[in-house]
Amino acid sequence: MNNSKVGNLLAYISAMIPNINLRKLIKLVYLIDETSVMSRGLSVTWLDYYVWEKGPVAPSIYDIKSADGNRFSTYVSSHRNKEDKVIVTPNISKADSSLQFSKKELRLIDSVIARYGCLSADELSEVTHRVGGLWDIAKKKYHPDFRLSNGRSDIKLNMEDLIQGDEEKTSIYEEAHEIAMF
């Protein structure tokens, strides 16, 4: 994972959607990666997502809410609002954060924000929990008991499953993943 790229994405989204709550931000980042893998065979962030009760979660983003666990503090800050929701705000400008991305990536990011940015976190859960989606498939396959684990699991989603059967995208994904993990 490229902390700079992820941090810039978080700043960009939080600049585009003022007062975004952490749960919604996590879901939008997931949808950006899902859309990118399905359309290009490439992830934008290369984050690891896990099956949690409220959807696919990248723990590194979830940790934004803890002051000592926020590895993205250069890019975003968080605070709790009156309803006790974690609100994420950018620490850098939208223009500065957008420099991290190619034109194709920015078009993809903007299209996901345009499509899903107006939805609430609960409405986005319906999208990320849709029948046949990665979260749904993993939940049905592994049957995590969220009551025993505070809503979390250690079941990792395999983004490559999104392009199963597409040899070209699978090849692109595997090569790019190897480079990203190096």
C-alpha positions in Angstrom: 0.0 0.0 0.0 1.2 3.5 -0.9 0.4 5.6 2.2 0.8 8.8 0.1 -1.7 7.7 -2.6 -4.2 6.5 0.0 -3.8 9.6 2.1 -4.3 11.8 -1.0 -7.4 9.8 -1.9 -8.9 10.3 1.5 -8.1 14.0 1.4 -9.6 14.3 -2.1 -12.8 12.5 -1.2 -13.2 14.5 2.1 -12.7 17.7 0.2 -15.3 16.7 -2.4 -17.8 15.7 0.3 -17.5 18.1 3.3 -18.2 16.6 6.7 -18.0 13.0 5.4 -18.3 10.4 8.1 -15.7 7.7 8.4 -18.0 4.9 7.6 -19.1 6.5 4.3 -15.5 7.4 3.4 -14.4 3.7 3.9 -17.3 2.6 1.6 -16.4 5.1 -1.1 -12.8 4.1 -1.1 -13.8 0.4 -1.4 -16.2 1.3 -4.3 -13.4 3.2 -6.0 -11.1 0.2 -5.8 -13.9 -2.2 -6.8 -14.8 -0.1 -9.8 -11.2 0.3 -10.8 -10.4 -3.5 -10.6 -13.5 -4.3 -12.6 -12.9 -1.8 -15.3 -9.1 -1.7 -15.6 -7.8 -4.7 -13.7 -6.0 -2.3 -11.4 -6.6 -1.2 -7.8 -6.2 2.5 -7.0 -5.1 1.9 -3.5 -4.1 -1.8 -3.1 -5.6 -1.8 0.3 -6.6 -5.0 2.1 -10.3 -5.2 2.7 -11.9 -7.5 5.3 -15.5 -8.8 5.9 -16.9 -6.7 8.7 -20.5 -6.6 9.7 -21.1 -3.2 8.2 -19.3 -4.0 5.0 -15.9 -4.3 3.4 -13.4 -2.4 5.6 -9.8 -1.5 5.1 -8.5 -1.4 8.8 -5.8 1.1 8.0 -8.6 3.6 7.1 -10.8 2.6 10.0 -7.8 3.5 12.3 -8.1 7.2 11.3 -10.4 7.6 14.3 -7.6 6.9 16.7 -5.1 9.7 17.1 -2.2 7.3 17.5 -3.3 5.0 14.7 -3.9 7.6 12.0 -1.1 7.0 9.5 -2.8 9.5 7.2 -2.7 12.4 9.6 -0.7 14.5 7.1 -3.7 14.2 4.7 -6.8 14.0 6.9 -8.0 14.7 10.5 -11.0 13.3 12.3 -13.2 14.4 15.1 -16.5 13.3 16.6 -19.7 15.3 15.9 -22.7 15.8 18.2 -24.1 12.4 17.1 -20.8 10.8 18.0 -20.0 10.0 14.4 -16.3 10.2 13.2 -16.1 13.1 10.7 -13.1 13.3 8.4 -11.7 16.5 7.1 -8.9 17.2 4.6 -5.6 18.6 5.8 -4.5 19.4 2.2 -6.4 21.0 -0.7 -8.3 19.1 -3.3 -5.9 20.5 -5.9 -2.9 19.2 -4.1 -4.4 15.8 -3.4 -5.5 15.3 -7.0 -1.8 15.6 -8.2 -1.3 12.0 -7.0 -3.6 10.5 -9.6 -3.5 10.0 -13.3 -6.3 11.5 -15.5 -7.9 8.1 -15.8 -7.8 7.5 -12.1 -9.3 11.0 -11.4 -12.1 10.3 -13.9 -12.8 7.0 -12.2 -12.7 8.5 -8.7 -14.9 11.4 -9.8 -17.4 9.0 -11.4 -17.7 7.0 -8.2 -18.2 10.1 -6.1 -20.8 11.4 -8.6 -22.7 8.1 -8.5 -22.5 7.3 -4.8 -21.4 10.4 -3.0 -24.9 11.6 -2.3 -25.8 8.3 -0.5 -25.7 7.8 3.2 -23.4 5.2 4.8 -26.5 3.0 5.3 -27.5 3.3 1.7 -23.9 2.5 0.6 -24.1 -0.6 2.8 -26.9 -1.8 0.5 -24.5 -1.3 -2.4 -21.5 -3.0 -0.8 -23.7 -5.9 0.6 -25.4 -6.5 -2.7 -26.1 -10.2 -3.6 -23.2 -11.5 -5.6 -20.8 -8.9 -4.4 -17.5 -9.8 -2.8 -18.7 -9.1 0.7 -21.9 -11.2 0.2 -20.0 -14.1 -1.3 -17.4 -14.2 1.5 -20.1 -13.8 4.2 -22.0 -16.8 2.8 -18.8 -18.9 2.3 -17.2 -18.3 5.7 -20.3 -17.5 8.0 -18.5 -15.0 10.3 -20.2 -14.6 13.7 -20.0 -10.9 14.1 -21.5 -11.1 17.6 -18.4 -12.8 18.9 -16.0 -10.4 17.3 -17.4 -6.9 17.8 -18.6 -6.8 14.2 -15.2 -7.7 12.7 -13.7 -10.7 11.0 -10.2 -11.6 9.7 -11.7 -12.8 6.4 -9.9 -10.9 3.6 -11.6 -10.1 0.4 -9.8 -11.1 -2.8 -10.3 -8.2 -5.2 -9.1 -10.4 -8.0 -12.3 -12.4 -7.7 -14.0 -9.4 -9.3 -12.4 -10.2 -12.7 -12.4 -14.0 -12.5 -12.6 -15.3 -16.0 -11.1 -12.3 -17.7 -7.6 -13.4 -18.5 -6.3 -10.0 -19.7 -7.5 -8.1 -16.6 -6.3 -11.0 -14.3 -2.8 -10.8 -15.9 -2.8 -7.0 -15.4 -4.0 -7.3 -11.8 -1.4 -9.9 -10.9 1.5 -8.0 -12.4 0.4 -4.7 -10.9 -0.2 -6.3 -7.5 3.2 -7.8 -7.4 4.7 -4.4 -8.2 2.5 -2.6 -5.6 3.5 -5.1 -2.9 7.2 -4.8 -3.7 
